[in-house]
Structures are given as C-alpha cells and as structure tokens.
Amino acid sequence: MSAHQESAGRGGSPAPRDVKDEQLDRFRAAPRSDALTTDQGVRVDDTDNALRAGARGPTLLEDFHNREKLTHFDHERIPERVVHARGAGAYGYFETYDSLADHTCADFLSEAGRRTPVFVRFSTVQGPRGSADTVRDVRGFATKFYTREGNYDLVGNNIPVFFIQDAIKFPDFVHAVKMEPHNEMPTGASAHDTFWDFCSLQPESTHMLMWLMSDRAIPRSFRMMQGFGVHTFRFVTAEGRGTFVKFHWKPLLGVHSQVWDEAQITAGRDPDFHRRDLWEAIEAGAYPEWELGVQLVPEKDEFSFDFDLLDATKIIPEELVPVRPVGRMVLNRNPHNFFAETEQVAFHTANVVPGIDFSNDPLLQGRNFSYLDTQLIRLGGPNFSQLPVNRPVADVHHNHRDGFGQQVIHPGTNYFPNSLGGGCPAHAGAGGGRGVFRHYAEKVDGDKIRMRSESFQDHYSQAAMFWNSMSDWEQRHIVEAFRFELGKVNSVQVRERMTGNLAHVNGDLAALVAEGIGVPAPQPADGISTASSPALSQENLRGTQGIRTRKVAVLAADGTDAGQVEAVRERLTAKGAIVEVLAARDGTVQAAGNGNGTLSVDRALPTMASVLYDAVLVPDGKEAVTTLAADPAAVRFVEETYRHGKPVAALGEGTRVLTEANLPEALVLGESAPDYGILTGNGTASPADLADALAAALELHRFPHRPGLLG
C-alpha cells in the first residue's frame, strides 16, 4: 500500500458528508406520519376502495384519486438503457495524491488531498434489467465526478479495449450481441449465432474476444475488478499544452473472478450477487477502494508505438508506459432510492471539464454524440441534468428554457447578447480566468473520405499478446469459454470462420477450440506475435488489502465445537474477513467444547450456497461431523467449494466431511495439501494455526491446479 493510501473505516459508521450529499438533502422526501394526500395536497380518506355507485355497483369516473393513482403507476417505468441496463451504484469521493498541474489544469486534479464527490455505476452490457449479475459479459465502470468546475464523467469498462474501432459499427455490434430477434434469446449472454457471426466477420473484435473469454468477464465482485477509460483522451494545461492519457482504476482488494461453473450456480442461487455484495460491503463500513492511475504519452511520441493510440481495440502495455498512481476513490454511501439515483443517473463521455479533452478516436467521437442523444428519449427530454443525481455542484447559468421536466422558474431574459438582463450570463472566457473550458487547439486537415487509417489494420498482435501473457490455468479457461460459446452456435461456417481468426492468435488455441466444437483445426498463421505483458495476468493482480471482506462459511450442527469456531472467527475477523455459521436450521445449535451452551447460526444452510462464500471450514465435534457427513447439502457445499478451487479447511474429525465429499484422500491428510488449498493440519492443527493458514489461502483467492477443478 502506498503512502497515500489509508484503510477505510469499518463497522457501519456513517460516511462523512460532502457537498453533493448536502445538495441531495433538498430533494430527499423524509418519511412522515402526515395524512395521505393527492398530488394537489388534498387529503384522502380511503385508498383501498374506488368510488362506486353502491357496494356492488359500477366504478365512477369522477374518482380523481383512483385515476391519479393508476395514472402514476402506469407511467412509473422509463425506457431502460439499450446497453448497460442492469446496474448498481454508490456515492463516495475521489482524493488526489499530488498535483497534476504540470499535465492538466483540471481543478480536481490540481491539489494534493483535494476530495471530489463521485457517483459510480457498475453494470453488465448485454442483458436487460432483469438478467443475472454473474453472466459472462463486459462490465461497465462509469464514474461521475462532481467537480467545482462542473461534472466530469469517466465512462469506462472493466476491459480496456472494445469490439469495434468506429462508432458507426456500434448499432451493428449491439444488434448482434443482443437477444436474437426471432425468439428474444438468450438473455444476458453472447453464446449465440448472431454475435459470433458478426465477430467472425469483424477481425478487429479478436482482441476484445480474448478478454471476454477470459475470467475478466465473470468478476468475483464489482469491488474486485479493474476499470478502464478504454479511449485515449488528452490532458491539457492552462497554457494549452496537450498530453495523451489513458485512465486505469485498480481495486485495492485485487482483481479476482469466479470460475464458469461457479458463476452459473451463482446466477441461480442469487442473481443479485454483485449488487448485493456492493450494497452490503458499504452498509458494513467495508468501503471499497480503487486507485486511479494514468498512462501519459507526450504528443511528440504519438507515433512511437507499433499500434495507433486512437485505436480503441488496443492497449498501451504497462511495460512500455507505466501506470502512474494519481489518486484513490472510496465508495462509502449507498443511494437512498434506486430509481431516482442509480436508474436516472446519466453519463456522457463528452461531460468533460477544463483540462480534459478528446482525441480523434473514431469510437470516442461517436460516443460523444450517442450518449446525449439516448438520454433525451430515456429521461424524457433535455432537462435530465436537473435530476438530483445528475446536478453538478458547480453553479449553472445558461439560456436554456422550458422543455419536459423543467424544474427552474427562470426570470428575465433568455437570449445572448442582451442589455435588459445586464448582459448575463456572459461569456466565461471574457475575463480570461481559470476554470473556463477551451477546446484543445489542433490543426485538422484532410479530404472527406470513408476509410480507416492503415495503422488500424493490425487486429491480431495484441490478441496474441494477451494470450501469451496468461498463466496456464487462465489459458485453459479461455479455451473452455470459446468451446462453450461457439458450441452454442448452430452455423458450422461461423464456427469454422471464428477458429480461423483464432489461428492468427495462437495455433494451439485454435486447434483446441476447433477440437471442442467439432470443426477441422485451421492452419496456424505466419508471423504470430510472441510478445507478452505480465501486467495482464490476474496472477499478478492480487491487491493490497489481504482478506478484507472475504467470506468464510462454517458448517455446524448439534455437537459442533463452539470454542474452535469462536477462536477461528476472532482471528479471521481481526484480519478483515467475514465468518458466518451455517446449519440446517436458523437459530442455534447445541455446542460441544463450550459446556452445555449453544452456537448461534447466522444463516440456514438450505438458503445459502458455496458459491456465495470464498472458503469453507468444518469444525471438530463427533456428533456434528456425523450429522454433516450424512447431510447432502453440507457434503455438496464442500464438494463445490473444492471443485471451484476455493480453500477448504477442517479441524479434528471434520476431515470426515471432506472425505465424504470425495476430496482426494491424499490431499485431505497429505503433507502437500496446503499447496492445493486443503487445510487440515493432518487433523491435529490448533484453531489459531488453522485460521492463519486459511487467511494465507484466502489471499491467493483460488487454487487453479487442484485435481478435479471445474473451470
């Protein structure tokens, strides 16, 4: 952890208030005990029965309360986002480490220690609002900075590249990845013909597909995934000097994912897994944190790479341009109302502030049009910036008037220039002061043509670099993902064409995928890149906060050694983990090793699942172990935890449950067991020693070389 970082508070204490929170107070409706009224303030005597002619007679049209109530209900829903429809959000702050005034005049980056309120929305891309959180998909990571100079939106994803190079292809891409039009299936998934038909014909998507088929597309939580600005932007100084910049969010908890089988089970057990995880962590005071980093490229080096900085299907490898940490973000406050805040928040890539400007990236240029356009229909007109969550904390002065949803009573003139209104609002640049947005001065010259630069034509070298950078288990998961997705494609020609594209990435990858989907293996292409970037592998992204917020399930029954449970809980909780006791029923179980006392049960085992935890512990206690070993739910819990590569621990006779779950006997009691995340201490470990071993295993997240692991 850098000297700039500090641990967030725990225990659920209220988050410090900031200027955005104080602004929102004006719009919050506090619960009151006053009488029910209509929209016009008229008190209502009965909201359970419509006005009718006689007890069994017809309902009367004059019942204005009935009509008003039904009208509001009929119009409660607004169009959901075409993409990124399913999301979750939270408030917090961004704190700058050191001044970046040598690169940008952006006020919120100009002073060490400056705190700026933020709202962040995480989302999936393909599925509608009702789809599951843990589908294989890109995740949105959009941050609204409420700066003193206006709102700045960093609208990114958890993957640093995209499927297409030019925004004119975005409708085609979305139409292809969305549910197929003839049957509206599959929901929240890309494993179907139209998506892979598009990608097989669009080689520029290959790099993005490598990321999508990796575990990055099934994150463990929003709190454990990276975020990227995707595009190359510009920092601009007060003197007008530009520097190219790419943005990176790095979670302090590390970058961790689910495995595919685990993600599918989670979707059934808790389709709200990610949004629940974020909400509960913030409510508990375990505030998630990310570090913002930037890659800075002087304009003189624009053409120094073997790829084009304007190409959104490319990254700048960190080995070429290191990521410079510039600040941290802490999310410490949940919204009060999902619709009013998370659903109505409106992001826009063109919401920039002085000191941040665009590059000529053709995908970014199109997004700068599209985001504003879509808010007009989704939020009902041009005044969506007046919604509380979207309001800047900076003062707003303009001549925009009227329209749907206008919430301001404007006096005086509504044009410029004027004399009757004192010439106000006047041009901000007239006095030449700070905080005025001035577009970066760039000479532009060229013929009007529909074509892409030759520098955009390399579609495979960075896809190959991504593959070369993966560990063996990450490569295995990528192969399995391609096999699953393409195995759902009915068209043989699409399967063959896609494996032909993969032959330009890696011959073995293409052959393994082809074998799994029943098509001939293509010939490997010539000149495949051998470059790699260690920064891309999750093996090297374990984070700096240890086991903070990791969840450990303790399986219990009558006769469980309560002293062991409490000793393990105390030691793991001190390290930031969450330990929960699960039993066949809620309430308590009779305890052993603790007199004739009881052990409190946190959750009923039938309501939970192994995929909702990061590890499992089976304590000692002969009677309890006998009960658990005979309980299919408990045995399945242990078996799934093992298959998904997560730590499995047992004390004393608890090892019997591991054996009943068909864990390899050599691992249950073998000397090499800790290397595979099986922690028993040969059945003789003390609770303290086992807790320490379990904490060390949790830091590794998963043991991907375990025999019998399911990807």
C-alpha positions in Angstrom: 0.0 0.0 0.0 1.4 3.4 -1.0 2.0 6.1 1.5 -1.0 7.9 0.0 -3.4 5.1 0.9 -5.3 4.5 4.1 -7.8 1.8 5.1 -11.4 2.7 5.0 -13.3 2.6 8.3 -15.3 -0.5 9.3 -18.3 -1.1 11.4 -21.0 0.8 9.5 -20.4 4.3 10.9 -22.0 7.0 8.8 -19.9 8.2 5.9 -18.7 11.8 6.1 -21.0 14.3 4.3 -19.8 16.2 1.3 -21.2 19.0 -0.9 -23.1 16.5 -3.1 -24.7 14.8 -0.2 -25.8 18.2 1.2 -27.2 19.2 -2.2 -29.2 15.9 -2.4 -30.8 16.7 1.0 -33.0 19.3 -0.7 -34.6 16.6 -2.8 -35.0 13.8 -0.3 -38.5 13.2 1.0 -38.2 12.2 4.6 -40.7 9.6 5.9 -43.6 11.5 7.7 -46.7 10.5 9.6 -49.0 13.1 7.9 -52.2 12.1 6.3 -52.3 10.7 2.7 -52.9 13.3 0.0 -53.3 13.6 -3.7 -50.7 15.3 -5.9 -52.5 18.5 -5.3 -52.3 18.2 -1.5 -55.9 17.1 -0.9 -56.2 14.7 2.0 -57.6 11.3 1.1 -60.0 9.3 3.3 -59.6 5.9 1.7 -57.1 4.5 -0.7 -58.3 0.9 -0.6 -61.7 1.2 -2.3 -62.5 3.0 -5.5 -65.6 5.3 -5.6 -68.6 3.3 -6.9 -72.4 3.5 -7.2 -73.4 1.1 -4.4 -71.3 -1.6 -2.8 -71.6 -3.8 -5.9 -72.2 -1.1 -8.5 -70.0 0.4 -11.3 -66.9 2.4 -10.5 -67.3 6.1 -11.1 -65.1 8.2 -13.4 -65.2 11.1 -11.0 -62.9 9.3 -8.6 -60.0 11.6 -9.2 -57.8 9.9 -6.6 -58.3 6.5 -8.2 -57.5 7.9 -11.7 -54.4 9.8 -10.4 -53.1 6.7 -8.5 -53.4 4.4 -11.6 -52.0 7.0 -13.9 -48.9 7.4 -11.8 -48.5 3.6 -11.7 -49.0 3.2 -15.4 -46.2 5.7 -16.1 -43.7 4.6 -13.4 -41.3 2.9 -15.8 -39.0 4.7 -18.2 -37.2 3.0 -21.1 -34.2 1.0 -19.8 -30.8 1.6 -21.3 -30.3 -0.2 -24.6 -26.9 -1.4 -23.2 -25.7 -1.4 -19.6 -29.4 -1.8 -18.5 -28.6 -3.8 -15.3 -26.5 -1.9 -12.8 -25.7 -0.9 -9.3 -24.3 2.3 -8.0 -22.9 4.1 -5.0 -21.6 7.5 -3.8 -18.1 8.3 -2.5 -15.2 10.5 -3.0 -12.0 10.8 -5.1 -8.9 12.1 -3.4 -5.9 13.3 -5.3 -2.4 12.2 -4.2 -0.3 15.0 -5.8 -0.9 18.0 -8.1 -1.0 17.1 -11.8 -0.8 20.8 -12.8 2.2 20.0 -14.9 -0.1 18.0 -17.2 -3.6 19.3 -16.8 -5.5 22.4 -15.5 -8.4 20.2 -14.3 -9.2 21.7 -10.9 -10.0 18.4 -9.1 -6.5 17.1 -10.1 -4.6 20.2 -9.2 -4.1 19.9 -5.4 -2.8 17.1 -3.2 -5.5 15.9 -0.8 -8.4 17.5 -2.7 -11.6 15.4 -2.3 -14.2 15.4 -5.0 -17.7 13.8 -4.6 -18.4 10.9 -7.0 -21.2 8.6 -8.1 -20.2 5.3 -9.7 -22.4 2.9 -11.6 -21.4 -0.6 -12.4 -23.3 -2.7 -15.0 -23.5 -5.5 -17.4 -23.7 -4.7 -21.1 -25.9 -7.3 -22.9 -28.8 -8.2 -20.7 -31.9 -6.4 -19.7 -32.6 -5.1 -16.2 -33.9 -8.5 -15.1 -30.9 -10.5 -16.1 -28.4 -12.0 -13.6 -25.3 -10.3 -12.3 -22.8 -13.2 -12.9 -23.3 -13.8 -16.7 -20.2 -13.7 -18.9 -20.2 -10.1 -20.1 -18.3 -6.9 -20.2 -18.9 -4.8 -17.0 -19.5 -1.0 -17.2 -17.5 1.1 -14.7 -18.8 4.7 -15.0 -17.7 7.5 -12.6 -19.3 10.9 -12.3 -17.0 13.4 -10.6 -18.9 16.4 -9.1 -16.1 18.9 -9.5 -16.1 22.6 -8.7 -15.8 23.3 -12.4 -18.7 21.1 -13.5 -19.4 17.4 -13.9 -16.7 15.1 -15.4 -17.8 11.6 -16.5 -15.2 8.9 -16.9 -17.4 6.3 -18.7 -15.4 3.1 -18.8 -15.5 -0.7 -18.7 -13.7 -3.4 -16.8 -11.9 -4.4 -20.0 -9.5 -1.8 -21.6 -10.4 -2.4 -25.2 -13.6 -2.7 -27.3 -15.1 -4.8 -30.1 -15.0 -2.2 -32.7 -12.9 0.7 -33.9 -15.5 3.0 -35.3 -18.8 4.1 -33.6 -20.7 3.7 -36.9 -20.4 -0.1 -36.2 -21.9 0.2 -32.7 -25.5 -0.4 -33.8 -24.4 -3.5 -35.7 -22.4 -4.8 -32.7 -25.3 -4.3 -30.3 -27.9 -5.8 -32.6 -25.6 -8.8 -33.0 -24.9 -9.4 -29.3 -28.4 -8.7 -28.1 -31.0 -11.5 -27.9 -31.8 -12.8 -31.4 -34.8 -11.0 -32.9 -36.9 -14.1 -33.8 -37.1 -15.6 -30.3 -35.7 -13.0 -27.9 -33.0 -15.4 -26.6 -30.6 -15.8 -25.0 -30.9 -13.3 -22.1 -27.7 -11.8 -20.8 -25.4 -14.0 -22.9 -23.3 -13.8 -26.0 -23.3 -17.6 -26.8 -25.5 -17.5 -29.9 -25.2 -17.3 -33.7 -25.6 -13.6 -34.5 -22.9 -12.4 -32.1 -20.3 -14.9 -33.3 -21.3 -14.4 -37.0 -20.6 -10.7 -36.5 -17.3 -11.2 -34.7 -16.1 -13.9 -37.2 -16.6 -11.3 -39.9 -15.1 -8.5 -37.9 -11.5 -9.4 -37.1 -10.9 -6.2 -35.2 -13.0 -7.7 -32.4 -10.5 -10.5 -31.8 -8.5 -8.8 -29.1 -11.7 -8.0 -27.1 -12.9 -11.5 -27.5 -9.8 -12.8 -25.8 -10.6 -10.6 -22.8 -14.3 -11.6 -22.9 -13.5 -15.3 -23.0 -11.1 -14.9 -20.0 -12.2 -14.8 -16.4 -12.2 -11.0 -16.6 -15.8 -11.3 -17.9 -17.0 -13.1 -14.7 -15.7 -11.0 -11.9 -15.9 -12.1 -8.2 -17.5 -8.7 -7.4 -17.6 -5.1 -8.6 -15.2 -4.4 -5.8 -12.6 -6.7 -7.2 -12.5 -5.6 -10.9 -10.4 -3.1 -12.7 -11.8 -0.2 -14.6 -10.5 1.5 -17.8 -11.3 4.6 -19.7 -10.8 2.5 -22.9 -10.1 5.5 -25.1 -7.1 7.8 -25.4 -8.0 11.2 -24.0 -6.0 14.4 -23.6 -4.8 16.3 -20.6 -4.4 20.0 -21.4 -2.5 22.5 -19.3 -3.6 26.1 -18.7 -1.1 27.1 -21.4 -2.8 24.8 -23.9 -0.1 22.0 -23.9 -1.6 18.6 -24.6 -0.6 15.1 -23.3 -2.3 11.9 -24.3 -3.7 10.0 -21.4 -5.3 6.6 -20.6 -7.2 6.0 -17.4 -6.9 2.9 -15.1 -8.9 2.0 -11.9 -7.1 -0.7 -9.8 -9.0 -2.2 -6.9 -7.1 -2.4 -3.6 -8.8 -5.8 -2.9 -7.2 -7.2 -6.0 -8.6 -8.4 -9.4 -10.4 -11.7 -8.8 -13.0 -13.7 -10.7 -15.4 -16.6 -10.5 -14.9 -19.7 -12.5 -17.6 -20.5 -15.1 -19.4 -23.3 -13.2 -19.4 -21.2 -10.1 -20.9 -18.2 -11.9 -23.7 -20.3 -13.4 -24.7 -21.6 -10.0 -24.5 -18.1 -8.5 -26.9 -16.8 -11.2 -29.5 -19.3 -9.9 -28.8 -19.0 -6.2 -28.5 -15.2 -6.1 -29.0 -13.4 -9.4 -28.3 -10.1 -7.5 -25.0 -11.3 -6.2 -22.9 -8.4 -7.4 -25.3 -5.6 -6.4 -25.9 -7.3 -3.0 -22.2 -7.6 -2.4 -21.6 -3.9 -3.1 -24.5 -2.8 -1.0 -23.7 -5.0 2.0 -20.0 -4.0 2.0 -20.8 -0.3 2.1 -23.5 -0.8 4.8 -20.9 -2.7 6.9 -18.4 0.1 6.5 -16.0 -2.1 4.5 -15.8 0.7 1.9 -14.4 -0.5 -1.5 -11.4 1.4 -2.8 -9.7 1.9 -6.2 -6.6 3.7 -7.1 -6.7 5.9 -10.2 -3.7 5.7 -12.5 -2.8 7.3 -15.7 -0.6 6.4 -18.6 0.8 9.7 -20.0 2.2 9.9 -23.6 3.7 13.2 -24.8 2.3 14.4 -28.1 5.7 14.1 -29.7 5.5 10.3 -29.0 2.1 9.8 -30.6 3.5 7.7 -33.4 6.2 5.9 -31.4 4.3 2.6 -31.0 3.6 -0.2 -33.4 -0.1 0.4 -32.9 -2.3 3.5 -33.2 -3.1 5.4 -30.0 -6.5 6.3 -31.5 -7.5 2.6 -31.9 -9.9 1.5 -29.1 -9.1 -2.2 -29.8 -5.5 -1.6 -28.5 -3.9 -1.1 -25.1 -0.6 0.6 -24.2 1.3 -2.2 -22.4 2.3 -1.1 -19.0 5.8 -2.3 -19.7 6.0 0.5 -22.3 4.3 3.2 -20.4 3.9 2.6 -16.6 0.7 3.5 -14.9 1.2 6.5 -12.6 -1.0 6.5 -9.5 -2.7 9.9 -9.1 -5.4 9.4 -6.5 -7.8 7.0 -4.8 -11.6 6.5 -4.9 -13.6 5.3 -1.9 -17.3 4.4 -2.2 -18.9 5.0 1.2 -22.6 5.7 0.8 -25.4 3.7 -0.8 -28.2 5.5 -2.7 -31.5 6.3 -0.9 -33.6 5.3 -3.9 -32.5 3.0 -6.7 -34.7 4.6 -9.4 -34.1 8.2 -8.5 -30.4 7.8 -8.4 -28.9 4.6 -9.9 -31.5 4.3 -12.7 -31.8 8.0 -13.5 -28.1 8.8 -13.4 -27.0 9.9 -16.9 -23.4 9.6 -18.0 -21.9 11.1 -21.1 -18.3 10.8 -22.5 -18.5 14.4 -23.6 -19.1 15.6 -20.0 -15.5 17.0 -19.6 -14.1 19.8 -17.6 -11.3 22.3 -18.3 -8.0 20.4 -18.6 -9.5 17.2 -20.1 -10.3 16.9 -23.8 -10.8 14.3 -26.5 -8.5 12.6 -29.0 -9.7 11.8 -32.6 -10.5 8.2 -31.7 -13.5 7.5 -34.0 -15.2 5.3 -31.5 -15.0 8.0 -28.8 -16.1 10.7 -31.3 -19.3 8.7 -32.0 -19.9 8.1 -28.3 -19.8 11.8 -27.7 -22.9 12.1 -29.9 -24.7 9.0 -28.8 -24.8 9.3 -25.1 -26.5 12.7 -25.1 -28.9 11.5 -27.8 -30.0 8.5 -25.8 -30.7 10.4 -22.6 -33.2 12.6 -24.4 -35.6 9.7 -25.0 -34.7 7.7 -21.9 -35.2 10.5 -19.4 -37.9 12.4 -21.2 -36.2 15.5 -22.6 -33.3 17.9 -22.4 -33.6 18.8 -18.7 -32.3 15.4 -17.3 -29.3 17.3 -15.9 -31.7 18.9 -13.4 -32.4 15.5 -11.8 -30.8 15.4 -8.4 -28.3 12.7 -9.1 -27.2 14.5 -12.3 -27.0 18.1 -10.9 -23.5 19.5 -10.8 -22.4 21.1 -7.5 -20.9 23.9 -9.7 -23.2 26.8 -10.4 -25.3 26.6 -13.6 -26.1 29.6 -15.7 -27.5 29.5 -19.3 -30.3 30.5 -21.5 -31.8 27.0 -22.0 -35.5 27.2 -21.3 -38.7 25.1 -21.0 -39.0 21.5 -22.2 -40.1 18.4 -20.4 -39.2 18.2 -16.8 -38.2 21.9 -16.3 -37.7 22.4 -12.6 -36.5 26.0 -12.6 -38.5 29.2 -12.7 -36.4 31.5 -14.8 -36.9 35.2 -14.6 -35.7 37.8 -17.1 -34.1 37.4 -20.5 -33.4 34.1 -22.2 -31.0 35.2 -25.0 -27.5 36.5 -25.6 -26.4 39.1 -26.2 -28.8 41.2 -24.1 -28.8 44.5 -22.3 -32.1 44.1 -20.5 -30.7 41.4 -18.4 -27.4 43.1 -17.7 -25.7 41.1 -20.3 -25.9 38.0 -18.2 -25.0 35.2 -18.4 -21.9 36.5 -20.2 -19.1 34.6 -21.8 -17.0 33.0 -19.1 -13.8 33.5 -21.2 -14.1 37.2 -21.4 -12.0 37.8 -18.2 -9.5 35.1 -19.1 -9.8 33.4 -15.7 -9.3 29.9 -14.5 -12.0 27.2 -14.8 -13.0 28.1 -18.4 -13.2 25.2 -20.9 -11.2 25.9 -24.0 -11.0 23.2 -26.7 -7.5 21.9 -27.4 -6.1 23.8 -30.4 -5.3 21.2 -33.0 -4.7 21.7 -36.7 -7.1 19.4 -38.7 -6.7 19.0 -42.4 -7.9 16.2 -44.7 -10.2 15.1 -47.5 -13.7 13.9 -46.7 -13.4 10.1 -47.1 -15.0 7.0 -45.6 -12.0 4.9 -44.8 -9.8 3.9 -41.8 -6.1 4.6 -41.3 -3.7 1.8 -42.3 -2.5 2.0 -38.7 -5.8 0.5 -37.6 -5.4 -2.7 -39.7 -3.5 -4.9 -37.2 -6.2 -7.0 -35.5 -4.2 -9.9 -34.0 -0.9 -8.9 -32.4 -2.4 -7.6 -29.1 -4.8 -10.5 -29.0 -1.8 -12.8 -29.2 0.0 -10.7 -26.6 -3.0 -11.2 -24.2 -2.9 -15.0 -24.8 0.9 -15.1 -24.3 0.5 -13.2 -21.0 -1.9 -15.6 -19.4 -0.9 -18.3 -16.9 -1.7 -21.9 -17.9 -5.0 -22.0 -15.9 -6.1 -18.7 -17.4 -5.4 -20.1 -20.9 -7.4 -23.3 -20.0 -10.4 -21.2 -19.0 -10.2 -19.2 -22.3 -10.3 -22.4 -24.3 -13.2 -23.7 -22.3 -15.1 -20.4 -22.7 -14.6 -20.4 -26.5 -15.7 -24.0 -26.6 -18.9 -23.2 -24.6 -19.8 -20.1 -26.6 -19.1 -21.5 -30.1 -20.7 -24.8 -29.1 -24.0 -22.9 -28.8 -23.6 -21.6 -32.4 -25.6 -23.6 -34.9 -23.9 -22.4 -38.0 -20.8 -24.6 -38.9 -19.4 -21.9 -41.2 -19.4 -19.4 -38.3 -17.6 -21.9 -36.1 -15.0 -22.5 -38.8 -14.6 -18.8 -39.6 -14.1 -18.0 -35.9 -11.4 -20.7 -35.3 -9.7 -19.4 -38.5 -9.5 -16.0 -36.8 -8.0 -17.6 -33.7 -5.3 -19.2 -35.8 -3.8 -15.7 -36.1 -3.7 -15.5 -32.3 -2.2 -18.9 -31.4 -2.2 -22.2 -33.3 -2.7 -24.3 -30.2 -5.6 -22.1 -29.1 -7.3 -22.5 -32.5 -6.7 -26.3 -32.6 -8.1 -26.8 -29.0 -11.2 -24.8 -29.7 -11.8 -26.5 -33.0 -11.5 -29.9 -31.4 -14.1 -29.0 -28.8 -16.7 -27.7 -31.3 -16.3 -30.3 -34.0 -14.6 -28.4 -36.8 -11.3 -29.0 -38.5 -8.3 -27.4 -36.9 -7.1 -24.4 -39.1 -3.5 -24.0 -40.1 -1.6 -21.6 -37.8 -0.9 -18.3 -39.3 2.6 -17.0 -40.0 4.2 -14.2 -38.1 2.2 -14.6 -34.8 3.3 -12.2 -32.1 5.3 -13.6 -29.2 5.1 -10.5 -27.1 3.7 -10.7 -23.6 2.7 -8.3 -20.8 2.8 -9.7 -17.2 0.5 -6.9 -16.0 -2.4 -8.5 -17.9 -2.5 -11.8 -15.8 -4.6 -12.0 -12.7 -1.8 -13.9 -11.2 -0.1 -10.6 -10.7 -3.1 -8.6 -9.5 -3.8 -9.9 -6.0 -4.3 -6.5 -4.4 -3.0 -4.9 -1.2 -5.8 -5.4 1.4 -5.3 -9.1 2.2 -8.5 -11.0 3.0 -10.6 -7.9 3.9 -14.4 -8.7 3.2 -13.6 -12.3 2.2 -16.5 -14.6 3.4 -15.9 -17.9 5.2 -18.7 -20.4 5.8 -18.5 -22.6 8.9 -20.7 -25.7 8.6 -22.2 -26.6 12.0 -24.7 -28.9 13.6 -25.6 -30.1 17.1 -22.3 -31.1 18.7 -20.0 -28.6 16.9 -17.0 -27.4 18.9 -18.1 -23.8 19.6 -14.7 -22.9 21.1 -13.0 -23.7 17.9 -15.5 -21.7 15.9 -15.1 -18.6 18.0 -11.3 -18.9 18.0 -11.2 -19.1 14.2 -13.8 -16.3 13.9 -11.9 -14.0 16.2 -8.6 -14.5 14.3 -10.1 -14.2 10.8 -12.3 -11.2 11.7 -9.3 -9.4 13.0 -7.8 -9.7 9.5 -11.0 -8.3 7.9 -12.8 -11.5 6.9 -16.4 -12.2 7.4 -17.2 -15.5 9.1 -20.7 -17.0 9.1 -22.1 -20.1 10.8 -24.4 -22.2 8.6 -26.6 -25.0 9.9 -29.6 -26.9 8.7 -31.9 -24.5 10.6 -31.9 -20.9 11.8 -31.4 -20.1 15.5 -28.8 -22.0 17.4 -27.2 -25.5 17.6 -26.1 -27.3 20.7 -22.4 -26.8 21.2 -19.6 -29.1 22.3 -16.4 -27.9 23.8 -18.3 -25.0 25.4 -20.1 -26.5 28.4 -23.7 -27.0 27.6 -24.0 -23.8 25.7 -25.2 -23.1 22.2 -23.7 -21.7 19.0 -25.6 -19.0 17.1 -26.4 -19.8 13.5 -26.0 -16.9 11.1 -27.7 -18.5 8.0 -29.8 -21.5 7.3 -27.8 -23.8 5.0 -30.8 -24.5 2.7 -31.0 -20.8 1.9 -27.3 -20.4 1.0 -24.7 -22.0 -1.4 -21.0 -22.5 -1.6 -20.7 -20.0 -4.5 -21.7 -17.2 -2.1 -18.5 -17.7 0.0 -14.8 -17.7 -0.6 -13.9 -20.7 1.7 -15.5 -23.3 3.9 -14.5 -24.7 7.4 -15.8 -27.8 9.0 -15.0 -27.7 12.8 -14.5 -30.7 15.1 -17.3 -32.4 17.1 -18.1 -36.1 16.6 -21.9 -35.8 16.7 -21.8 -32.7 14.4 -19.5 -34.3 11.9 -21.7 -37.4 11.8 -24.7 -35.2 11.0 -22.9 -33.1 8.4 -21.4 -36.1 6.7 -24.9 -37.5 6.2 -26.4 -34.2 5.0 -26.3 -34.0 1.2 -26.5 -30.2 1.3 -23.4 -29.9 3.5 -21.5 -32.5 1.5 -22.4 -30.7 -1.7 -21.2 -27.4 -0.2 -17.8 -28.8 0.5 -17.6 -30.6 -2.8 -18.5 -27.5 -4.8 -16.0 -25.4 -2.9 -13.3 -27.9 -3.8 -14.3 -28.1 -7.5 -14.2 -24.3 -7.8 -10.7 -24.1 -6.4 -11.5 -22.3 -3.1 -9.9 -23.0 0.2 -11.4 -26.0 2.2 -10.5 -26.3 5.9 -11.3 -28.8 8.6 -10.4 -29.3 12.3 -10.2 -32.7 14.0 -12.8 -35.1 12.8 -14.2 -32.5 10.4 -11.9 -34.1 7.8 -14.6 -36.9 7.6 -16.9 -34.5 5.8 -14.1 -33.7 3.3 -13.7 -37.4 2.6 -17.4 -37.9 2.3 -17.3 -35.1 -0.4 -14.9 -37.2 -2.4 -11.9 -35.0 -1.9 -8.7 -36.9 -2.7 -7.6 -38.7 0.4 -4.0 -37.8 -0.3 -4.9 -34.1 -0.1 -7.2 -34.3 2.9 -4.4 -35.5 5.2 -1.3 -35.2 2.9 1.7 -33.0 3.5 1.2 -31.2 0.2 -2.4 -30.4 1.0 -1.8 -26.7 1.7 -0.3 -26.3 -1.7 -3.8 -27.1 -3.1 -5.7 -25.1 -0.5 -6.8 -28.1 1.6 -6.1 -27.2 5.2 -6.4 -29.8 7.9 -3.1 -29.9 9.7 -3.4 -33.7 9.5 -6.4 -33.4 11.8 -4.3 -32.0 14.7 -3.9 -28.3 13.9 -5.0 -25.7 16.5 -7.8 -23.3 15.6 -5.3 -20.4 15.6 -2.8 -22.1 13.3 -5.6 -23.2 11.0 -7.1 -19.7 10.9 -3.7 -18.3 9.9 -3.3 -20.9 7.2 -6.8 -20.2 6.0 -6.1 -16.5 5.8 -3.0 -17.2 3.7 -5.0 -19.4 1.4 -7.7 -16.7 1.1 -5.1 -14.2 -0.1 -4.4 -16.5 -3.0 -8.2 -16.5 -3.9 -8.2 -19.8 -5.7 -6.0 -22.9 -6.3 -6.3 -23.5 -10.1 -4.1 -26.5 -10.3 -6.2 -28.6 -7.9 -7.1 -32.0 -9.3 -10.7 -32.1 -10.4 -11.1 -28.4 -10.7 -14.0 -27.1 -12.8 -13.3 -24.1 -14.9 
